[in-house]
Amino acid sequence: MKIHFIGIDGISMSAIAKIMQEQGHQISGSDLKKSSLTERLIEKGALFFDSQIAKNIEQVDPDIVVYTAAINKQNPELVAAINSRATVYERSKYLGKMSKGYKNSIAIAGSHGKTTTTAMITSVLIKSGVDPTALVGGELADIQGNVRIGQSDVFVTEACEYVESFLSIYPYIGVILNIDLDHLDFFKDINHIISSFSKFSQNIPTDGFLVINSDDEYAWSIIESNKSNTVTFGIDEKANWQAKNCSFYAGGSKSDIYYNGEYIDTLKLIVPGKHNIYNALSVIACCHSLNIDLKKPFEALASFVGTHRRFEKRGAYKGAFLIDDYAHHPKEIKATISAARDSHSPKKLTVIYQPHTYTRTKNLLEDFSKAFSGADRVIITPTYAAREPYDETADSKILTSSILKFQDDVHYVDSYEEAADLIDQSIIPGELIVTMGAGPVDGVIDILLNKTKNQ
């Protein structure tokens, strides 16, 4: 069968294409850029187009066309696909169709932590002797990329709430890590978001499992209406799976884990932060629901090192440590700063932040302005606009001015090069420098590391 992907270079689209390629289908796709993810598909015979025009569909004559939600409905390639003989699917609907082919599908949902938790459970399942197929929203060393094709009936995927795409997935185990105010270019308000997560929980069959963070303030309305088996996890409040006596140190964290009030084992993590204890609890709950011997998950979690761009250690420069993180929401920023303090106890903590979309900055401006209080210095770069046009009422300069109301050492820069120069002029040994954002702000670290090579 010939399957064509419009937007093939996306992290999820390339993963789906890889699975279909391994199953023997003829793959083609288009995108405006080409990364190593797409190169791997091309090396195995995929046909790639660097423009999105109607002629691509005519040339390939596909049986199925899959497009990402980021594609405009007037996109000439998509219009041609709809008018062709092909069956056309939006990415999430095709992902849902795929997941139905697995008896034990696990979908990880939540406003924050999806990629890390999906990677975490994938790594744990592999090391526990399960052979899962997995789609991860980041690159995981354990699977040498963002997708793994297994031979068991276990399928793991992220379930993104944006434009309610996760409502196309019908998992046997659905995880809700947290619920937060975000994506307000689509959602009307927090009640709209809660309603969407509730609908997601209703996709779980009655004999399946909803694994949910009961410490989250919005979780209980979903728990009360849930029709499947509910498994709660938490730290602050009593839950089915609870972490107690949590301690944080340079090597990570340690917690005592209890199931229904009975001590099970001590959880040791080398990925820092309280948020990763929550992520690990959800993984343990999933493994228990799959009847996996819990000794193996605890051992596997102790060696989990994280994924690309999730508190990723990039190296050192002039005695300072360089970390890159994907955080682009106020709560994620706070969590990453807290984890940085706990894990490194730095002499100075500098955050280089690239805002992600103008609508997010505008809708959460007050929260953003206070989110950096744990940092000693903040450097703001131009906004990574993604799908949005420029908005002078919510750009990086507006954000910089708002942060300056709450702390003094805050700077706006016009480029990554300027950010690197500012760092270079004032860096001290023992400083921790963290780049944050969903855009390519880690380019600042690349510049600093290249300076080291050239010295």
N, C-alpha and C positions, 0 to 999 in steps of 0.2 A: 504494500500500500504506500502511496506517496502522501507525505504529510508536510505541509508548508507552515512555517512560523513567522508571523509578522511581528518583529520586535524580538528576534531570536537571541540577541546578546544579553537580554535581561537575566538576572540570577536564577529566577524560577523557570523562565521559558527555556533557557539553555539546558536546565536539568531535565525538564520534561522531554525535550528533543533528544537528549542523551539516552533516556530510558527507551524511547520509541526506536531510536537507532539500534540499540542493543537487541531489541526484539525483532530486528530484521527489516524494519520499514525504511523506505527511501526518504531521506530528510533534506529539506531545503528551507531557506529562510532569508529574511532581510532585516537590516538595521542600519542606522546612521553611523554606527561605530562597530569596531570589531576587537574584542578582547581575547585573552587566552582561552576563555570558556568556549567561544565560538571556534577558535583555531583548532581545538581538540575535536570538534565535530567535523570540521573541514578535512582534517587529517584522516578521518575514517570515511570520507566520501560525501559529506554533505555539500550541497551547492549553496553559495552565499551571494547575496546581492547587497550592494552598499547604497542603494536608493530604493524608495518604496513607490514603485510605479506599476500601472496596470499590466504592462508588458511582462512583468515577473510571473504573474498568474498564467498568462497565455503560454509562456515558455515552459513552465513546470507542469501545468495541467494537473493540479493535485486532487486527490480524493478527499482530503481533509485539510482545512485551514484553521490554524489556531492564532488568535491575536491577543495581545496584551491590552488591558483596560486603558493604558496610557495612549493608545492609538485613537486619533480623532475619527469619528464616524464618517467624515468626508474624505479620509485618506484614500487616494486613488487606488492603491493596492487592495485595501479592504473592500472598497466599492466593487472592484473587479471580481474579488473572491465571492462576494455575495451574489453577484450576477452570473457566476460560473456554475458548473455542475457540482462543485465541491460542497461538502457539509462544513459549515462554519461554526466554530466554537470560540467564545471568550475564554481566556486562559483558565479562570477559576472553574468554569463549567466543565472544561476538559479534564482538569485536575480532579474534580469530583467524580467524573466518569471513570477515571483511572483508579481512584481509591476504592470504588465499589468492587473492584476485582480482587480485593484482599480481605480475608476474613477478619483480621485484627489490624485495622487501620487506626492510627493515632494522629490526631490533629492538635497542634499546639497553638492556642489563641491567647491574646492578651495585648494590652496597649504597649507593654514593654517586655523585653526578654525573650521574645519568640525564637530568634535565631540561636542565641546561646543555649536555650533549653532544648531546641530541636537537635542541635549538635551534641549536647550533653547526653540526651537519651539515645541518639544514634550510636555514639561511642560506647555507652554503657551496654546496650543490647549486643553489639558486636563482641565485646569482651566478656559478655555473659553467655556466649555460645549461640545466640540467636543470629539469624542471617537476614537482616532487614533490608528492604528497599527504602531509601530515604532521600528526601529533597530538603536541602538546607539552604537558608537564605544568606549564607556566607561560606567561605572556604574553610574546610576542616581538614587538618593534617591527617587524621586517622583514615580518611577516605580519599585523600589526595585530590580534593576538589569540593564541589557543592552537591554531588549526587553519588549515591551508591545503589547498585543493582544487586539485590539479594535473591535467594531462591526460596525463602520462607513465606508464610502468609501474613507477615508483619510489614506494614507500610507506615512510614513516618513522614509528616509534612507540616510545614507552618500553615496557619490558617489566619490570613490577614483580614482585619475588619474593614479596611478602607473600601468604600463603595459597596460594602456588605458582600464582598467576594467570598467570604468564608461560609456563606449560606448555601453555597453549591457543594459543600463537602458534608458527607454523612459518615462520621467516624464511629468506630466501636468504642474508642476512648477519646473523649474530648477534654482538653485541658484549658482552663481559664486562669492565667497567671495573675491578672490584675485588670482593672477597668479604669480608664482615665479619660479626661477631656482632651481630645486630639482630633485631627482631620476635620476641622470645622469648616473646610471648604466643601464638605459633603454632609456631615452630620449637623443637625440643627442645634442640639444641646446635649447635655449629659444624659437626659432621659431617652433621647433617640439612640444614643450609644448603648445604654443599658438594655434597651429593647432589642437591639441587634444581637447583643451577646446572649440574651434570653432565647431568641429565635435559633441561634447557633446551638444552644444546649438542647433544644427540642429536636434537632437533627440526629441526636444520639438515640439508638434503639433502646427499648425498655430493659433489655438484658445487658446493655452496655454500661459504661461508667462516665460520669462527669467528675473530673478531678479539678477541684476549685480552691482558690486561696480564700479561706474564711476570715483572714485578717483584713481583706479588702472591704472598704466601707459599702461598696455596691453589690457585693456577692450574695447577700442573703435573700434579696428579692428573686434572684435566679435560682438559688437553692430551694426556696419554698415552692416554686412552680415546676421544679425538675421532675421528670417522670422516669428517668433511668436511675441506676445506682449512684448515689452521691458519695464521693470520697473527698473529705476536706483536708487541707494542710495549712499549717501556720506556725507562727512563733509567739506572737503576743497573746493570742487567745487559744482556748482549748480547741483541739481539732483531732481528727482521726490520726493524722500524722503530724507530730509536733516536735519542733526543735527547741531544746532547753539548754541553759548554761552555755550560751554562745560566747565564744571568745575570739578575738581578732589579733593577728600578729603579722610580722613581716612575711611569713611563709604562707599565709592564707587565713583559714579559720577552723575552728573545732566546735562541734555541737553534739549534745546527747539527743538521740532520736527515740521518740516514743510512739507506739502504735496503740491507740485506745487506752492510753495511760500506762502501758507496759514498756519498759526500757527494751530497745532492740539492739542498738549498737551506737558507736561513736562515729559521727560523720566528719571526715577530714577533707578539706578542700584547699587546693592551691590557687584557685581563682578567687580573687578577693571580693569582699563586700557582703552585706546582709542580703542583698537582692539575689546573690548566687546561692545562698542557703535556701531561699524560697524556691529557686529553680530546681535545686537538687531534691528538695522534698517532693516536688511534683513528679520528678523522674522515679524516685523510690516508690511513690504511690502507683505509678503506671506499671512498674515492674511487678509489684505485688498483685495488681489486677490481672496480670498475665501469668501469674503463678510461677514467677522466676525465683529461684533460690536467692534470698536477699544478701547473702554473703558476697556474691559476685558483684552486684551493683555498688555496694559500699567500697569494695576494692577498686572498682573501675572509676568511681567518682573521685577517689583520692589522687588519681593520676591525670584527671582531665585538665588540659591546659588552655582550653578556650578556642575561639575561632579567629580568623583574620578580621582585624578592626574591632574586636571586642576586648578592650583593655589589653591590647597587643603590645608586648615589649619589643621595641624596634631597635634598641641599642643605646649608646652613650655618646655624649659630645662634651668635651672639656670638663669631664667629671660630673656632668648632669645626666640623669636618666631620661630616656625618651619613650613615651607611651602614646599609642593611638587608640581612640575609642569612637564608636558610632553614635554616641549620645547626642540627641538633637531635640529633646523635650525637657522642660524644667526638672521634672522628677528624675529623669535619667542623668541629667547633669549633676544634680545633688548626689545621687547614688554613686556616680563615678568619682566625684571629688571626695566623698566619704571613704570609698574604697582606696583611693590614692593615699589618703592620710593614714588609714589603718595599715596598709601593706608596706608603705615606704617611710613613714615618719620623716618627710622631706624637710630640709632646712628652708626651702622656699618652694611653693607650688605655683607654677604658671600654667594657665589654661589658654590655649589658642582655639577660639570657637568660631565656626562658620555657620551662621543661621541657615536653616533649611526651609525654604518657601516663605514668602511674605505673609501669607494668610496665617501661618502658624505663629509667626512673630507678632502680628497684629492682635490675634485673638488671645494670646497668652503673654502679652507684653509685661504685665505686672509680675507674673510668676517668673518670667525670664530675668527680670531686673533684680530679683532677689536670689536667684538660683546659684550664683557664683560666689556667695558670701564666704564659702570655705576656702577659696583660693586667695593667694597673696597678690597675684597679678593676673589681669585678664586682657587678652588681645583679641579684638574682633576683626574678622576679615569680611569682604563683601559677601553678600547672600548667595547661596547656591539656589537658584530660582526653580530648578527642575522644570515643571510644566507651566510656570506662571510668568506673566509679564511684569516688568519693573513697577514697583509701587513705592514712591518716595515717602509715603506716610508710614511705612513699616520696613524701611531698609536698615542696613547695619549701623548707620550713623544715629538713627533714632534709638536703636537698641543700646548703643554705646552710651548715649546721653541718659537713658533710663537706668542703666547699671551704675553710672556715676553718682546717682542720688543716694546709693547705699554703700559704695566703697570708692576709694580714691585712685588706686593704681589700675586704671582702665584706659586702654588705647585702641583707637581705630587705625587700621592700616589698609592701604589700597591693594596690596598684593601679598602673595606668599613670600616673595623675595624680601619685601619690607618687614614682614613678620620675623623672618629668619635673621635679618640684620639687627632688628631690635633685640632679639634674644642674644645674638652674638656679642652685642655691646655691653650686656649687663649680666651675663650668665655667671653662676657661682657653683663650685663643687658641692655636690649633695642636693642640688636643685632637682625637682621633678617637673618635667615639661610634658603636658598632655594636650594633644590635638583632639578636638571634639567636633563631630558633625557628620551628617550623612553624605556630604559632598567630599571631594578629593582634598580636604584640608591637610591630610597626611603628607601632601606635597611639601609642606614646611619641613617636616622631618627628613624627607628625601634631600632637600637642599642642604640641611645641616650635616647629614651623613656624607654627602658629596664633598663638602668642605673638608671633612676629616680625611677623605681619600686624597684630596689634592694638596694637603699640607705636608 
